Amino acid sequence: MHMADALLSPAVGGIMLAASAGAVAYSAYKCKDDLDEKKIPLMGVMGAVIFAGQMINFTIPGTGSSGHIGGGILLAALLGPFPAFLTITAVLLIQALFFADGGLLALGANIWNMGFYACLLIYPLVFKPIVKKGLTPTRITVASIVSVVLALSLGAFSVVLETLASGITALPFATFVTLMMPIHLAIGLIEGIVTGGILVFVYKMRPELLESSLENKKLPKDISIQKVLGVLLIFAVVVGGGLSLFASANPDGLEWAMERVAGTTELETSGDVYGNAGEIQEATAILPDYGFKDGDGSAVGTSVSGIVGGGITLLLAGGVGYLIYAVKRKKEKEA
């Protein structure tokens, strides 16, 4: 559900960039107290997991469409809402800059649609209440499915509102929303099941991870998460470097809806803002569309993209967590 720049007017794109920047700043501020230093490596590893996971589009049977995980609920359940939001922001930033996945003008909208609702709204208001009476595999699974469906539905509806506010007449509101909502409901159901499965697996390995996020408490000092980190890192490498080769070739839910409404997934744009954003992205994209710049579409290019992208995201997300923790420690020493 990565929006391209052509879906937004410069005004709407700017507003969404400002809104997401505010949410990022607030999350970084809250992480001063809420970030568990033992989870900083997990921020990096989970960033790599989500980057890799979003490379795999799964087919939605009977529709000709496909979808991929958003990952916000999964991140929030393991990291807490504010570190999760910073991590999904890192994923989307790396995708836009280095892989031309989602536009630069649309970056704020993508962060809001895929991160804000899941991490900062649905996780605390829906996921936590469902499991507050006790973490069990059944509760985790139910909470995951309900939360992902709601978060993805809000994100899909926001895409429609953002295009409406931008005056994209090629995508009339009624028709666009009628297509966007059902297809993302189906995508959400599949992502919810995947999210629940991963969380149940982690819960059985190290239940304290989910408990600490749920209760907003730090992990006990005698708890080690090295085994979980190792398993998740291997998972990210296997998914990004191998399973990504088997991703569905069908258009994702947004592209599918656009094609049925406007007859194309490539809307025409004009103006300096779009041109400048495109030039910047062309210059920074080292592996555009998750492949080499020569456009040969080779499997090697996809695998390299999965490994390189996951590695960069790991460094960025983990580095942000470490920087916040380092600033916190410095202020504590000065005090």
C-alpha positions in Angstrom: 0.0 0.0 0.0 2.9 2.3 -0.7 1.5 5.5 -2.3 3.3 7.0 -5.3 3.8 10.8 -5.5 1.2 11.1 -8.3 -1.6 10.2 -5.9 -1.0 13.4 -3.8 -1.0 17.1 -4.4 2.0 18.9 -3.0 -0.2 20.5 -0.3 -1.6 17.2 0.9 1.8 15.6 0.7 3.3 18.4 2.7 0.6 18.2 5.4 1.1 14.5 5.8 4.9 14.9 5.9 4.4 17.4 8.7 2.0 15.2 10.6 4.2 12.2 10.4 7.3 14.2 11.4 5.4 15.4 14.5 4.5 11.8 15.3 8.1 10.7 14.8 9.3 13.5 17.1 6.8 12.6 19.8 7.7 8.9 19.5 11.4 9.8 19.9 10.5 11.9 23.0 8.5 9.1 24.5 11.2 6.6 23.9 13.4 8.5 26.4 11.4 6.7 29.1 9.7 3.9 27.2 12.6 2.4 25.3 14.1 -0.7 26.9 17.8 -0.7 26.2 17.8 -4.5 25.9 15.3 -4.2 23.0 17.5 -1.8 21.0 19.1 -4.7 19.0 15.5 -6.0 18.5 14.5 -2.7 16.9 17.2 -3.3 14.2 16.5 -7.0 13.7 12.7 -6.4 13.5 13.3 -3.6 11.0 15.1 -6.1 8.8 12.3 -8.6 9.3 9.6 -6.1 8.2 11.7 -4.9 5.3 12.1 -8.5 4.1 8.5 -9.3 4.8 7.2 -6.4 2.7 9.1 -7.8 -0.3 6.8 -10.8 -0.4 3.5 -10.1 -2.1 1.0 -13.0 -1.5 -1.8 -13.6 -3.9 -5.4 -12.9 -2.9 -7.3 -15.8 -4.4 -9.9 -15.0 -7.0 -9.1 -11.3 -7.3 -6.0 -11.0 -9.4 -4.5 -8.9 -6.7 -1.8 -9.4 -4.0 -0.8 -7.9 -0.7 2.1 -7.7 1.7 2.4 -7.3 5.4 2.5 -3.9 6.9 4.1 -5.0 10.1 3.0 -2.3 12.5 1.1 -4.5 14.9 3.9 -7.1 14.9 6.5 -4.4 15.8 4.3 -2.8 18.5 3.7 -6.1 20.2 7.4 -6.8 20.4 8.9 -3.4 20.9 6.1 -1.2 22.3 4.2 1.4 20.3 6.8 4.2 20.1 9.9 2.2 19.3 7.7 0.4 16.8 6.6 3.6 15.1 10.2 4.7 14.7 11.2 1.3 13.3 8.4 1.3 10.6 9.4 4.8 9.7 13.0 3.6 9.2 11.7 0.8 6.9 9.6 3.1 4.8 12.4 5.7 4.5 14.9 3.1 3.3 12.4 1.7 0.8 11.7 5.2 -0.6 15.3 6.4 -0.8 17.2 3.3 -1.9 14.6 1.2 -3.7 12.1 3.8 -5.1 9.3 2.0 -3.3 6.8 4.7 -2.5 7.3 8.3 -3.4 9.2 10.9 -1.5 6.4 13.4 -1.6 4.1 10.5 -0.4 6.5 9.4 2.4 4.6 11.2 5.1 1.3 9.7 4.0 2.9 6.2 3.8 4.3 6.5 7.3 0.9 7.7 8.6 -1.1 5.1 6.8 1.1 2.1 7.6 2.6 3.2 10.9 0.5 5.6 12.9 -2.7 3.7 12.9 -1.1 0.3 13.7 1.5 1.4 16.3 0.0 4.4 18.0 -3.7 3.9 17.7 -4.8 0.3 17.2 -2.2 -1.5 19.3 -3.0 0.5 22.5 -6.7 0.7 22.0 -7.5 -2.8 20.5 -4.6 -5.2 20.8 -3.8 -4.5 24.4 -7.4 -4.7 25.7 -7.9 -8.1 24.0 -4.9 -9.7 25.7 -4.9 -7.7 29.0 -6.6 -10.6 30.8 -3.7 -12.9 30.0 -1.4 -13.7 27.2 -2.4 -17.0 25.5 -1.8 -18.2 22.0 -5.6 -17.9 21.3 -5.8 -14.3 22.6 -2.6 -13.3 20.7 -4.0 -14.7 17.5 -7.4 -13.1 17.8 -5.9 -9.8 18.8 -3.5 -9.9 15.9 -6.2 -10.6 13.3 -8.6 -8.0 14.6 -5.9 -5.3 15.1 -4.3 -5.8 11.7 -7.6 -5.7 9.9 -8.6 -2.5 11.6 -5.3 -0.8 11.1 -5.0 -1.8 7.5 -8.6 -0.7 6.9 -7.9 2.7 8.4 -4.8 3.0 6.3 -6.7 2.1 3.1 -9.5 4.5 3.9 -6.9 7.2 4.5 -5.4 6.6 1.0 -8.8 7.3 -0.5 -9.3 10.5 1.6 -5.8 11.7 0.7 -6.4 11.3 -3.0 -9.8 12.9 -2.6 -8.3 15.9 -0.8 -5.6 16.1 -3.5 -8.3 16.4 -6.2 -7.3 13.2 -8.1 -10.3 13.1 -10.4 -9.2 9.9 -12.0 -10.0 8.1 -8.7 -13.6 9.1 -7.8 -14.3 8.6 -4.1 -17.2 6.3 -4.2 -15.8 3.8 -6.7 -12.3 4.0 -5.3 -13.4 3.3 -1.7 -15.7 0.5 -2.8 -12.7 -1.3 -4.3 -10.1 -0.4 -1.7 -11.9 -1.5 1.4 -12.8 -5.1 0.6 -9.4 -6.0 -1.0 -7.6 -4.6 2.1 -9.9 -6.5 4.4 -8.8 -9.7 2.6 -5.1 -8.6 2.8 -5.6 -7.8 6.5 -7.0 -11.2 7.3 -3.9 -12.9 5.8 -1.5 -10.5 7.5 -3.3 -10.9 10.8 -2.9 -14.7 10.7 0.8 -14.3 9.8 1.3 -11.7 12.6 -0.4 -14.0 15.1 1.7 -17.0 14.1 5.0 -15.0 14.5 3.9 -13.6 17.8 2.8 -16.9 19.2 6.2 -18.4 18.1 8.1 -15.6 19.9 5.7 -15.9 22.9 6.6 -19.6 23.3 10.3 -18.8 23.1 10.4 -15.7 25.3 7.0 -14.6 26.7 8.7 -11.7 28.5 9.1 -9.8 25.2 5.3 -9.5 24.7 4.7 -9.0 28.4 7.1 -6.1 28.7 5.5 -4.3 25.8 2.0 -5.0 27.1 2.8 -3.7 30.6 5.2 -1.0 29.5 7.9 -2.5 31.7 11.6 -3.2 31.0 12.8 -6.7 30.6 14.3 -8.3 33.7 18.1 -8.0 33.8 18.5 -11.8 33.9 16.5 -12.3 30.7 18.5 -12.9 27.5 16.9 -12.4 24.1 19.9 -13.5 22.1 18.3 -16.7 20.9 15.2 -14.8 19.7 17.4 -12.2 17.9 19.3 -15.0 16.2 16.2 -16.8 15.0 14.6 -13.5 13.7 17.8 -12.5 12.0 18.0 -15.8 10.2 14.3 -15.4 9.3 15.0 -12.0 7.8 17.9 -13.3 5.7 15.9 -16.3 4.4 12.9 -14.2 3.6 14.7 -11.3 2.0 17.3 -13.2 0.2 15.3 -16.3 -0.8 11.6 -16.3 -0.3 11.3 -12.9 -1.9 12.0 -14.6 -5.2 8.6 -16.3 -5.1 6.6 -13.1 -4.5 3.3 -12.8 -6.4 3.5 -10.8 -9.7 -0.1 -9.5 -9.2 -0.6 -5.8 -8.5 -1.0 -5.0 -4.8 -4.3 -3.9 -3.4 -3.8 -0.2 -4.1 -2.5 -0.8 -7.7 -5.3 -3.3 -8.3 -8.0 -0.7 -7.2 -6.4 2.1 -9.3 -6.3 -0.1 -12.4 -10.0 -0.9 -12.1 -11.0 2.7 -11.5 -8.6 4.6 -13.7 -7.4 1.9 -16.1 -3.8 2.4 -15.1 -1.5 2.4 -12.1 0.6 5.2 -13.5 -1.1 8.6 -13.2 0.3 11.6 -15.0 1.8 14.5 -13.0 3.4 17.8 -13.8 5.1 20.4 -11.8 8.5 21.2 -10.2 7.7 19.4 -6.9 7.1 16.1 -8.6 10.1 16.5 -10.9 12.4 17.4 -8.1 11.2 14.5 -5.9 11.6 12.1 -8.8 15.2 13.3 -9.5 16.2 12.9 -5.9 14.8 9.5 -5.8 16.4 8.5 -9.0 19.8 9.6 -7.7 19.4 7.8 -4.3 17.9 4.6 -5.5 20.7 2.1 -5.6 18.4 -0.8 -6.4 15.3 0.6 -7.9 12.2 -1.7 -7.7 14.4 -4.2 -5.8 16.7 -5.0 -8.7 19.8 -3.7 -10.5 19.6 -0.4 -12.4 20.1 -2.2 -15.7 16.5 -3.5 -15.3 17.3 -7.1 -16.1 14.9 -8.3 -13.4 17.3 -11.1 -12.3 16.8 -13.2 -9.3 20.2 -12.1 -8.1 19.1 -8.5 -8.0 16.1 -9.4 -5.9 18.1 -11.4 -3.4 20.8 -8.7 -3.2 18.0 -6.1 -2.6 16.5 -8.2 0.2 19.9 -8.6 2.0 21.2 -5.1 1.5 17.9 -3.5 2.3 17.5 -5.5 5.4 21.0 -4.7 6.5 20.6 -1.0 6.0 17.3 -1.0 7.9 18.8 -2.9 10.7 21.6 -0.3 11.1 19.2 2.6 10.8 16.5 1.3 13.2 19.0 0.0 15.7 21.1 3.1 15.4 18.1 5.4 16.2 17.4 3.3 19.2 21.0 3.4 20.4 21.1 7.2 19.8 18.0 7.8 21.9 19.4 5.7 24.7 22.8 7.4 24.5 21.2 10.8 24.8 19.1 9.6 27.7 22.2 8.3 29.5 24.1 11.5 28.9 21.4 13.6 30.4 21.1 11.2 33.4 24.9 11.6 34.1 24.7 15.4 33.8 21.8 15.4 36.2 
